[in-house]
Amino acid sequence: MNRPTPAIVSQSAVRRLPRLALILFCVAYVLPGFLGRAPWKNADVGAFGAMAELARGGDWWHPGVLGLPVEDAALLPYWLGALFIRALPFLPPDFAARLPFAGLLALTLACTWYAVYHLARQPAAQPVAFAFGGEAHPADYARALADAGLLALVACLGLAQLSHETTPDVLRLTATAAMLLGAARLSYPGLPHPWRGLAWWTAGWLALALSGSAGLGLVLGTGWLGLLWLAPQPTPTEAPGDSGRALLGIATAVGALIALGSGWTGALGPADAPQALARLPLDSWGRLLLWFTWPAWPLALWTLWRWRRQWRQAHVALPLWAALVVVAHSALAAERDRALLLALPALAVLAAFALPTLRRSVSSLIDWFTLLFFSFCALVIWVIWVAMMTGVPAKPAANVARLAPGFVPEFSFLLFALGAAATLAWLWLVSWRVGRHREAIWKSLVLPAAGSTLCWLLLMTLWLPLLDFGRSYGPISRRIAELVPANSCVLADGLSQAQIAALRHHGGLQLVRTGDGGGADCRSLIATPQSQASLHQRVNLTQWAFKANVWRLNDSKESLVLYLRVSG
């Protein structure tokens, strides 16, 4: 006789992961990257520049930087950053702008946890009932899988950097997770208050619409609606979630009308989608899929195989649809990694349902690979930090000096103490993992999530000064600020949104764009090498003398050209 479900889980395997430990773990992942660093190039500092300009009184319906429209068309992300800058004037503006995005990342983790929880409560997702009892209690089983889903999301390598930026991508990530949570609640048989699921789904769709991705929200929502209506019923007399499905159908129809009527369809890809697919480099895209979504993707594939008889059930169909849509979207997007970021919550949900079917040998293989990989990465981070501080070993110190010329390392006891504490916690967790809780269903994802958190925290403590120096426009902005006359405006020609924002923030320069009718009193001019060929069409070059070509560190592909006024 075929089992109705491949999950065989005892009550002892769904022991509770301590809530305090889980909360502290999330805090250790969320806060590093939002605290103490400078805005990084390019999207991070560019988005911050638009938020800062809105806070100074810019056009809230047309965000931009120095008259240039934002490169990532959105509204709500820039509004959030600008509101926090204005509400917290006593904080540095870049730090104030990051606060709502830290909250969005925490909300993404929470939405993923609750999405797994509600999907795991589905009758089709429950484990096999034992003949003499002892199988996992439904609520405990769902809670254990939800813990595993959250750990799977944190373990994804691609989540770390992009989720800690102040960009519209973070809001899109949260909105996608919120929509998935709403669909999961609406699919749960007999769940009271279906309007709560509708509220999450609607809030997520509106956030996607105000982030320039309404089309993605419509595709996700209509697909989930169809899957919910086609999902098989547990019993002939039970009609689970009919009210929720009706509410979701109405919301989807209204959302489609609003999006189409307002032009907020937010295309899933470029207009020349067939040509974009033809130009898709399958090798680089495949490598991106492999490392960006690791370790969720192999577990998700295992879920699809082991639960292949339940593909129409909500706990498999809903996250699978989201993952397929977003992966296809990433193939057409200009920035594939940022588009693929939205697939991580759905892949984490699928990965969680692999754990009830994993053999002990596979679980041990995951543990050993994770232990060796992240321990090696942490060791490399520590060795290079010691080389920066002491010059020993000599080769890593020489590599740092070559890649970041002019960087002077300074010892920070606070950063060192945080890095040391994280490393000690990792060593304790490894000993805890091999010695206790061997039956816990979430055990296979503890080391991957902790290893990812460890390496991210070490980078954001031990390497933070180096990364700020190498990944920001701070050094080049400060060098230019030293070369231009003080208390004078600076003409800007051909500069990108990120470059303008960085020169304003790091260099404190008062910029005026060429061709705007102003700048007659400006005594210096900054241009890009690309705009030099047509610069004479916008300014009278006989009034200007070349001063310097300022490079960004040792990057031969990015520089700014500085002129000083000599007459006029």
C-alpha positions as CSV (number, residue, x, y, z in Angstrom):
1,M,0.0,0.0,0.0
2,N,1.4,3.4,-0.9
3,R,1.9,5.9,1.9
4,P,-0.2,9.1,1.6
5,T,2.9,11.1,2.5
6,P,6.7,10.4,2.4
7,A,7.2,12.1,5.8
8,I,7.9,9.8,8.7
9,V,8.5,11.9,11.8
10,S,8.2,11.0,15.4
11,Q,7.3,13.3,18.2
12,S,10.9,13.3,19.5
13,A,12.2,14.7,16.2
14,V,10.1,17.9,16.4
15,R,11.6,19.1,19.7
16,R,11.4,22.9,20.0
17,L,14.2,25.1,19.0
18,P,14.5,27.6,21.9
19,R,12.8,30.8,20.9
20,L,15.5,33.0,22.5
21,A,18.2,31.2,20.6
22,L,16.3,31.6,17.4
23,I,15.7,35.3,18.0
24,L,19.4,36.0,18.9
25,F,20.4,34.1,15.8
26,C,18.2,36.3,13.6
27,V,19.6,39.4,15.3
28,A,23.1,38.3,14.7
29,Y,22.3,37.9,11.0
30,V,20.2,41.1,10.5
31,L,22.2,43.7,12.3
32,P,25.7,43.3,10.8
33,G,25.6,45.1,7.5
34,F,23.2,47.7,8.6
35,L,25.4,49.1,11.4
36,G,28.6,51.0,11.1
37,R,29.3,50.9,7.4
38,A,29.3,53.5,4.6
39,P,26.9,53.2,1.5
40,W,28.5,50.9,-1.1
41,K,28.5,51.3,-4.8
42,N,26.5,51.3,-6.9
43,A,22.8,50.6,-6.2
44,D,23.2,51.1,-2.4
45,V,24.6,54.6,-2.5
46,G,22.5,55.5,-5.5
47,A,19.2,54.6,-3.7
48,F,20.4,56.4,-0.6
49,G,21.1,59.6,-2.7
50,A,17.5,59.5,-3.9
51,M,16.2,59.1,-0.3
52,A,18.4,62.0,0.9
53,E,17.1,64.3,-1.9
54,L,13.5,63.5,-1.1
55,A,14.2,64.3,2.6
56,R,15.6,67.7,1.5
57,G,12.4,68.5,-0.3
58,G,12.5,66.6,-3.7
59,D,9.5,65.5,-5.8
60,W,8.1,62.6,-3.9
61,W,6.2,61.3,-7.0
62,H,9.3,61.5,-9.2
63,P,12.4,60.5,-7.1
64,G,15.7,61.4,-8.5
65,V,19.2,62.6,-7.8
66,L,20.2,66.1,-9.0
67,G,17.4,66.1,-11.6
68,L,18.2,62.6,-12.9
69,P,15.3,60.1,-12.4
70,V,16.2,57.0,-10.3
71,E,17.6,54.1,-12.2
72,D,15.4,51.6,-10.4
73,A,11.9,52.9,-10.9
74,A,10.0,52.7,-7.6
75,L,8.3,54.9,-5.0
76,L,7.8,53.2,-1.7
77,P,11.4,52.2,-0.9
78,Y,12.6,55.8,-1.4
79,W,9.7,57.1,0.6
80,L,10.6,54.8,3.6
81,G,14.2,55.9,3.6
82,A,13.3,59.6,3.2
83,L,10.7,59.5,6.0
84,F,13.2,58.0,8.4
85,I,15.9,60.6,7.5
86,R,13.4,63.4,8.2
87,A,12.0,61.7,11.4
88,L,15.5,61.1,12.8
89,P,17.6,64.2,12.1
90,F,19.9,63.5,15.0
91,L,21.2,60.3,13.3
92,P,23.6,60.2,10.3
93,P,21.3,60.2,7.2
94,D,22.7,57.0,5.8
95,F,22.1,55.1,9.0
96,A,18.6,56.5,9.4
97,A,17.8,55.4,5.9
98,R,18.9,51.8,6.7
99,L,16.6,51.4,9.7
100,P,13.4,50.6,7.8
101,F,15.3,48.1,5.6
102,A,16.6,46.3,8.6
103,G,13.0,45.9,9.7
104,L,12.1,44.7,6.2
105,L,14.7,42.0,6.4
106,A,13.5,40.9,9.8
107,L,9.9,40.9,8.4
108,T,11.1,38.7,5.5
109,L,12.4,36.1,8.0
110,A,9.2,36.2,10.0
111,C,7.0,35.8,6.8
112,T,9.0,32.8,5.7
113,W,8.7,31.2,9.1
114,Y,4.9,31.6,9.2
115,A,4.5,30.6,5.5
116,V,6.2,27.3,6.3
117,Y,4.2,26.9,9.5
118,H,0.8,27.3,7.8
119,L,1.8,25.1,4.8
120,A,3.0,22.4,7.2
121,R,-0.4,22.4,9.0
122,Q,-2.0,21.2,5.7
123,P,-3.4,17.7,6.0
124,A,-1.5,16.6,2.9
125,A,1.8,17.8,4.5
126,Q,1.4,15.9,7.8
127,P,3.6,12.9,8.5
128,V,2.4,9.3,8.5
129,A,0.3,8.3,11.5
130,F,2.0,5.4,13.3
131,A,0.0,2.3,14.2
132,F,0.6,2.6,17.9
133,G,0.9,6.4,18.1
134,G,4.0,8.5,18.7
135,E,4.0,10.4,15.4
136,A,4.7,14.1,15.5
137,H,1.9,16.4,16.7
138,P,0.7,18.6,13.9
139,A,1.5,21.9,15.6
140,D,4.9,20.7,16.8
141,Y,5.7,19.3,13.4
142,A,4.7,22.6,11.7
143,R,6.8,24.6,14.2
144,A,9.9,22.5,13.6
145,L,9.6,22.8,9.9
146,A,9.1,26.5,10.2
147,D,12.3,26.7,12.2
148,A,14.0,24.8,9.4
149,G,12.6,27.0,6.7
150,L,14.0,30.1,8.4
151,L,17.4,28.5,8.8
152,A,17.4,27.5,5.1
153,L,16.7,31.1,4.1
154,V,19.5,32.5,6.3
155,A,21.9,29.8,5.0
156,C,21.4,30.9,1.3
157,L,24.7,32.5,0.2
158,G,23.0,35.1,-2.1
159,L,20.9,36.6,0.7
160,A,23.7,38.2,2.7
161,Q,24.8,41.3,0.8
162,L,21.8,42.2,-1.2
163,S,19.4,41.9,1.7
164,H,21.5,44.4,3.8
165,E,21.3,47.2,1.2
166,T,19.0,50.2,1.1
167,T,17.5,49.4,-2.3
168,P,14.1,48.6,-3.7
169,D,15.2,44.9,-4.0
170,V,14.9,44.5,-0.2
171,L,11.3,45.7,-0.2
172,R,10.5,43.4,-3.2
173,L,12.0,40.5,-1.2
174,T,9.8,41.3,1.8
175,A,6.7,41.8,-0.5
176,T,7.2,38.4,-2.2
177,A,7.5,36.7,1.2
178,A,4.4,38.5,2.4
179,M,2.4,37.4,-0.6
180,L,3.5,33.8,-0.1
181,L,2.5,34.0,3.6
182,G,-0.9,35.3,2.5
183,A,-1.5,32.5,0.0
184,A,-0.3,29.9,2.6
185,R,-2.9,31.2,5.2
186,L,-5.7,31.3,2.6
187,S,-4.9,27.7,1.6
188,Y,-5.1,26.3,5.1
189,P,-8.3,24.3,5.7
190,G,-10.6,25.8,8.3
191,L,-8.2,28.5,9.3
192,P,-10.1,31.2,11.2
193,H,-9.9,34.8,10.1
194,P,-9.1,34.3,6.3
195,W,-9.0,38.1,6.0
196,R,-5.6,38.1,7.7
197,G,-4.2,36.0,4.8
198,L,-5.8,38.4,2.4
199,A,-4.3,41.4,4.2
200,W,-0.8,39.9,3.9
201,W,-1.3,39.0,0.2
202,T,-2.7,42.5,-0.6
203,A,0.0,44.3,1.4
204,G,2.7,42.3,-0.5
205,W,1.1,43.0,-3.9
206,L,0.8,46.7,-3.2
207,A,4.5,46.8,-2.0
208,L,5.5,45.1,-5.2
209,A,3.4,47.6,-7.2
210,L,5.0,50.6,-5.5
211,S,8.4,49.0,-6.1
212,G,8.0,48.8,-9.8
213,S,7.1,45.1,-9.9
214,A,3.3,45.0,-10.1
215,G,3.5,42.6,-13.1
216,L,5.4,40.1,-11.0
217,G,2.8,40.3,-8.3
218,L,0.0,39.7,-10.8
219,V,1.7,36.6,-12.2
220,L,2.4,35.2,-8.7
221,G,-1.1,36.0,-7.5
222,T,-3.0,34.6,-10.5
223,G,-0.9,31.5,-10.5
224,W,-1.5,30.9,-6.8
225,L,-5.2,31.5,-7.2
226,G,-5.4,28.8,-9.9
227,L,-3.4,26.4,-7.8
228,L,-5.7,26.9,-4.8
229,W,-8.8,26.3,-6.8
230,L,-7.3,23.2,-8.4
231,A,-5.8,21.7,-5.3
232,P,-7.5,18.4,-4.3
233,Q,-9.8,18.4,-1.3
234,P,-8.9,16.3,1.7
235,T,-12.4,14.8,2.0
236,P,-15.5,14.9,-0.2
237,T,-17.4,16.8,2.4
238,E,-14.7,19.4,3.3
239,A,-14.2,22.5,1.3
240,P,-11.1,24.1,2.9
241,G,-10.4,27.7,2.3
242,D,-13.3,28.4,-0.1
243,S,-13.9,31.8,1.5
244,G,-10.2,32.5,1.3
245,R,-10.0,31.5,-2.3
246,A,-13.0,33.8,-3.1
247,L,-11.3,36.7,-1.3
248,L,-8.0,36.0,-3.1
249,G,-9.8,35.8,-6.5
250,I,-11.5,39.2,-5.9
251,A,-8.3,40.8,-4.8
252,T,-6.4,39.4,-7.8
253,A,-9.1,40.7,-10.2
254,V,-9.1,44.2,-8.6
255,G,-5.3,44.3,-8.5
256,A,-5.2,43.4,-12.2
257,L,-7.6,46.1,-13.1
258,I,-5.7,48.7,-11.1
259,A,-2.4,47.7,-12.5
260,L,-3.5,47.6,-16.1
261,G,-5.5,50.9,-15.7
262,S,-2.6,52.7,-14.2
263,G,0.2,51.3,-16.3
264,W,1.8,49.7,-13.2
265,T,2.2,46.3,-14.9
266,G,6.0,46.3,-14.2
267,A,7.2,44.0,-17.0
268,L,8.7,40.7,-16.0
269,G,11.6,41.3,-18.4
270,P,12.7,43.5,-21.3
271,A,10.4,44.1,-24.3
272,D,12.6,41.9,-26.5
273,A,12.2,38.8,-24.3
274,P,13.0,36.3,-27.1
275,Q,16.2,38.2,-28.0
276,A,17.1,38.4,-24.3
277,L,16.7,34.7,-23.9
278,A,18.8,34.1,-27.0
279,R,21.5,36.3,-25.5
280,L,21.3,34.6,-22.1
281,P,24.7,33.1,-21.1
282,L,23.6,29.8,-19.8
283,D,27.0,29.0,-18.2
284,S,27.2,32.1,-16.1
285,W,23.4,32.0,-15.3
286,G,23.7,28.4,-14.2
287,R,26.7,29.2,-12.0
288,L,24.7,32.0,-10.4
289,L,21.8,29.7,-9.7
290,L,24.1,27.1,-8.1
291,W,25.9,29.3,-5.7
292,F,23.4,32.1,-5.1
293,T,20.6,29.7,-3.9
294,W,22.9,27.2,-2.1
295,P,22.1,25.2,0.0
296,A,18.3,25.6,-0.6
297,W,18.3,24.4,-4.2
298,P,19.4,20.8,-3.7
299,L,17.0,20.4,-0.8
300,A,14.2,21.9,-2.9
301,L,14.9,19.4,-5.7
302,W,14.8,16.6,-3.2
303,T,11.4,17.9,-2.0
304,L,10.0,17.8,-5.5
305,W,11.2,14.2,-5.9
306,R,10.1,12.8,-2.6
307,W,6.8,14.7,-2.6
308,R,6.2,14.1,-6.3
309,R,2.7,12.6,-5.6
310,Q,1.6,15.8,-3.9
311,W,2.7,18.4,-6.4
312,R,-0.9,19.7,-6.6
313,Q,-1.0,20.2,-2.8
314,A,-0.5,23.7,-1.5
315,H,2.7,23.0,0.5
316,V,4.5,22.1,-2.7
317,A,2.6,23.9,-5.5
318,L,2.6,27.4,-3.9
319,P,6.3,27.8,-3.3
320,L,7.1,25.9,-6.5
321,W,5.1,28.4,-8.6
322,A,6.9,31.3,-6.9
323,A,10.3,29.8,-7.5
324,L,9.7,29.0,-11.2
325,V,8.3,32.5,-11.9
326,V,11.2,34.3,-10.2
327,V,13.8,32.1,-11.8
328,A,12.3,32.7,-15.2
329,H,12.2,36.4,-14.4
330,S,15.9,36.4,-13.5
331,A,16.8,35.0,-16.9
332,L,15.3,38.1,-18.5
333,A,16.4,40.7,-16.0
334,A,19.4,42.9,-16.5
335,E,20.7,42.3,-13.0
336,R,20.1,38.6,-12.6
337,D,21.3,38.3,-9.0
338,R,18.9,41.0,-7.8
339,A,16.0,39.4,-9.6
340,L,16.9,35.9,-8.3
341,L,16.9,37.3,-4.7
342,L,13.1,37.1,-4.7
343,A,13.2,33.3,-5.2
344,L,15.0,32.6,-1.9
345,P,11.9,32.6,0.4
346,A,10.1,30.1,-1.8
347,L,13.2,27.9,-2.2
348,A,13.6,28.0,1.6
349,V,10.0,26.8,2.0
350,L,10.6,23.9,-0.4
351,A,13.9,23.1,1.3
352,A,12.1,22.7,4.7
353,F,9.9,19.9,3.4
354,A,12.9,17.9,2.4
355,L,14.0,17.4,6.0
356,P,11.2,14.9,7.0
357,T,12.4,12.6,4.2
358,L,16.2,12.9,4.5
359,R,18.2,9.8,5.4
360,R,20.7,10.1,8.2
361,S,23.6,9.6,5.9
362,V,22.6,12.6,3.8
363,S,22.1,14.7,6.9
364,S,25.6,13.8,8.0
365,L,27.0,14.6,4.6
366,I,25.5,18.1,4.8
367,D,26.9,18.6,8.3
368,W,30.4,17.6,7.3
369,F,30.5,19.7,4.1
370,T,29.1,22.7,5.9
371,L,31.6,22.3,8.8
372,L,34.6,22.1,6.5
373,F,33.4,24.9,4.1
374,F,32.5,27.6,6.6
375,S,35.4,26.8,9.0
376,F,37.8,27.2,6.1
377,C,36.1,30.5,5.1
378,A,36.3,31.8,8.6
379,L,39.9,30.8,8.9
380,V,40.7,32.7,5.7
381,I,39.0,35.8,7.0
382,W,41.0,35.7,10.2
383,V,44.3,35.0,8.5
384,I,43.9,38.0,6.2
385,W,42.8,40.2,9.1
386,V,45.9,39.2,11.1
387,A,48.0,39.9,8.0
388,M,46.5,43.4,7.7
389,M,47.2,44.2,11.3
390,T,50.7,42.7,11.6
391,G,52.0,42.2,8.1
392,V,52.3,38.4,8.7
393,P,51.8,36.3,6.7
394,A,53.4,38.5,4.1
395,K,51.6,37.4,1.0
396,P,48.1,38.2,2.2
397,A,49.3,41.5,3.5
398,A,50.9,42.3,0.1
399,N,47.7,41.3,-1.7
400,V,45.6,43.7,0.5
401,A,48.1,46.5,-0.2
402,R,47.9,45.9,-3.9
403,L,44.1,45.7,-4.1
404,A,43.5,48.6,-1.7
405,P,46.3,51.1,-2.2
406,G,46.3,53.8,0.5
407,F,44.3,51.8,3.0
408,V,45.7,52.1,6.5
409,P,44.3,49.4,8.9
410,E,43.4,50.4,12.4
411,F,42.7,48.0,15.3
412,S,39.2,48.3,16.8
413,F,38.7,46.3,20.0
414,L,34.9,46.4,19.5
415,L,35.1,44.8,16.0
416,F,37.7,42.3,17.2
417,A,35.6,41.3,20.2
418,L,32.5,40.8,18.1
419,G,34.4,38.7,15.6
420,A,36.0,36.6,18.3
421,A,32.7,36.1,20.1
422,A,31.1,34.9,16.8
423,T,33.9,32.5,16.2
424,L,33.7,31.1,19.8
425,A,29.9,30.7,19.3
426,W,30.6,28.7,16.1
427,L,33.0,26.4,17.8
428,W,30.5,25.8,20.6
429,L,27.7,25.2,18.1
430,V,29.7,22.6,16.3
431,S,30.4,20.7,19.5
432,W,26.7,21.0,20.5
433,R,25.6,19.8,17.1
434,V,27.6,16.6,17.1
435,G,26.9,15.8,20.7
436,R,23.2,16.6,21.3
437,H,19.8,16.8,19.6
438,R,20.6,14.3,16.9
439,E,17.0,13.6,16.3
440,A,15.8,17.1,15.8
441,I,14.3,17.6,12.3
442,W,15.9,21.0,11.9
443,K,19.4,19.8,12.8
444,S,20.7,19.5,9.2
445,L,20.2,23.3,8.7
446,V,21.7,24.5,11.9
447,L,25.3,24.4,10.7
448,P,24.6,25.9,7.2
449,A,22.7,28.8,8.7
450,A,25.2,29.4,11.5
451,G,28.2,29.2,9.1
452,S,26.6,31.7,6.8
453,T,25.9,34.0,9.7
454,L,29.4,33.6,11.0
455,C,31.2,34.5,7.8
456,W,28.8,37.4,7.2
457,L,29.4,38.7,10.7
458,L,33.2,38.3,10.4
459,L,33.2,40.3,7.1
460,M,31.1,43.0,8.7
461,T,33.4,43.3,11.7
462,L,37.0,42.3,11.0
463,W,36.9,43.4,7.3
464,L,34.5,46.3,7.7
465,P,37.1,49.1,7.4
466,L,38.7,47.4,4.4
467,L,35.3,46.8,2.7
468,D,34.2,50.4,3.3
469,F,37.5,51.6,1.7
470,G,37.2,49.3,-1.3
471,R,33.5,49.1,-2.0
472,S,32.5,52.7,-1.5
473,Y,33.1,55.9,-3.4
474,G,34.4,57.4,-0.1
475,P,38.2,57.5,-1.0
476,I,37.7,59.0,-4.5
477,S,35.1,61.5,-3.2
478,R,37.4,62.7,-0.4
479,R,40.3,63.1,-2.8
480,I,38.2,65.2,-5.2
481,A,37.0,67.3,-2.2
482,E,40.6,68.1,-1.4
483,L,41.3,69.3,-4.9
484,V,38.3,71.6,-5.5
485,P,38.1,75.1,-4.2
486,A,36.3,75.3,-0.8
487,N,32.9,76.9,-0.5
488,S,32.2,76.8,-4.2
489,C,29.7,74.7,-6.3
490,V,30.9,72.1,-8.6
491,L,29.6,71.4,-12.1
492,A,28.8,67.7,-12.8
493,D,28.7,66.3,-16.3
494,G,27.8,62.7,-17.2
495,L,27.9,61.4,-13.6
496,S,25.8,58.5,-12.6
497,Q,23.2,58.5,-9.9
498,A,25.6,56.6,-7.6
499,Q,28.5,59.0,-8.3
500,I,26.5,62.1,-7.6
501,A,25.1,60.7,-4.4
502,A,28.6,59.7,-3.2
503,L,30.2,63.0,-4.0
504,R,27.5,64.7,-2.0
505,H,27.6,62.3,0.9
506,H,31.3,61.5,1.2
507,G,32.8,64.7,-0.2
508,G,30.2,67.2,0.9
509,L,30.2,68.8,-2.5
510,Q,27.5,71.2,-3.8
511,L,26.9,69.8,-7.3
512,V,25.1,71.5,-10.2
513,R,24.4,69.6,-13.5
514,T,25.7,71.1,-16.7
515,G,22.9,72.3,-18.9
516,D,20.6,73.2,-16.0
517,G,21.1,76.9,-16.5
518,G,23.1,77.3,-13.3
519,G,26.7,76.9,-12.3
520,A,28.0,80.3,-13.5
521,D,29.7,80.8,-10.2
522,C,31.1,77.2,-10.0
523,R,34.9,77.1,-10.0
524,S,35.4,73.4,-10.7
525,L,33.9,70.8,-13.0
526,I,33.8,67.0,-12.7
527,A,33.1,64.8,-15.8
528,T,33.4,61.2,-16.7
529,P,35.7,60.0,-19.5
530,Q,32.7,58.9,-21.5
531,S,31.2,62.4,-21.4
532,Q,34.4,64.2,-22.3
533,A,33.9,63.8,-26.1
534,S,30.7,65.9,-26.1
535,L,31.6,68.2,-23.1
536,H,32.3,71.1,-25.4
537,Q,28.6,71.2,-26.4
538,R,27.6,72.0,-22.8
539,V,30.4,74.2,-21.5
540,N,33.0,76.6,-22.9
541,L,36.2,74.6,-22.5
542,T,38.3,77.7,-23.1
543,Q,37.4,78.7,-19.6
544,W,38.5,75.5,-18.0
545,A,41.9,73.8,-17.4
546,F,42.5,70.1,-16.8
547,K,43.4,69.5,-13.2
548,A,43.5,65.7,-12.5
549,N,42.2,62.3,-13.5
550,V,41.1,60.7,-10.3
551,W,40.8,56.9,-10.3
552,R,38.7,54.8,-7.9
553,L,41.6,53.0,-6.1
554,N,43.3,50.8,-8.7
555,D,40.2,50.4,-10.9
556,S,41.2,51.1,-14.4
557,K,37.6,51.1,-15.6
558,E,36.3,53.9,-13.4
559,S,37.6,57.4,-13.0
560,L,36.5,61.0,-12.9
561,V,38.1,64.0,-14.7
562,L,38.5,67.2,-12.7
563,Y,38.7,70.7,-14.3
564,L,39.3,74.1,-12.7
565,R,37.9,77.4,-14.0
566,V,40.6,79.7,-15.3
567,S,38.5,82.5,-16.8
568,G,34.9,83.7,-17.2
